[in-house]
Amino acid sequence: MTGLTQAELAEKSGVSLPTIKRLELGRGLLPVRLATLLKLQRALESAGVEFIAAGSDSGPGLRLKTRAEGSAPAGA
């Protein structure tokens, strides 16, 4: 979505590369600290990802912010 590699996301978020690899596998319920999730969310938001809350018209999910919103995706 953003073009970030796992290593780049690890660097931008401050989350270890092995943790990101484990989370990306996504097998079953994963034990993860809230602080880790928040670090990843901030890094992805700074790369142009918008998190859509549950209960919104379009439902929960992710999308890239548009340039009109003032944020271009990373690498753009």
N, C-alpha and C positions, 0 to 999 in steps of 0.2 A: 504494500500500500504506500509506504513512504520511501522505499528504496534503501532503508537502513539495513545493514547487516547485523547479525547478532552481536558481533564485536563492537560495532558502532553504537548500538543501543546500550550495551553494557557500559561503554565509556560515557555516553551522554547521561545515563541514569544513575550511575554509581552502583548498579546491581552487578553481581559477578556473572561472568559468561556461563559458568556451569549452571547457575540458577536459571538464567534465561533459557538455556537449552532444555532444562528439565521442564520448565513451564510450557515451552512450545510443544513438547511431546504431548501434553494434555491428556494423559491416560488416567481417567478416573478423577476422584476428588483430590486436589493437590494441596498439601499444607503450605501455606504461604503467609507471611506477615503482612499486615495492612501497610506498614511503612514501605515494604518492597513494592506493593501494588501502586502506592501513591507515587513513588519514584518513577516507576515505569509510565504511569499516566502522565506525569509532568513532562517527561522526555518525549513521549509520543505527541502530546499537545504542542510542544515547542517545534515539532517536526511537521505540524499541520494537520494532525488528527483531531477530530471533534468527537467527544463521547456523547452519545445520545441516551438520555435517561429513560428508564422504564416509565410507562405512562404517558409519554409524548405521543403525538399523533402518528408518528412513524414507528413507534416502538423502540426498544433498546437496541443499541448497536454502535457502529462507528461510521464515520464518513470523513473525507478530506474537507477541510475548510476551503471555501472559495476565496479567490484573491480579493473579491469585493469586501470580504470580512477582515481584510488587512493582514492575512497570513498566507504566504505561499508555502506549499509543501517543500520539504528539504530537497535541495538539489535543483530547484526551479529557478 
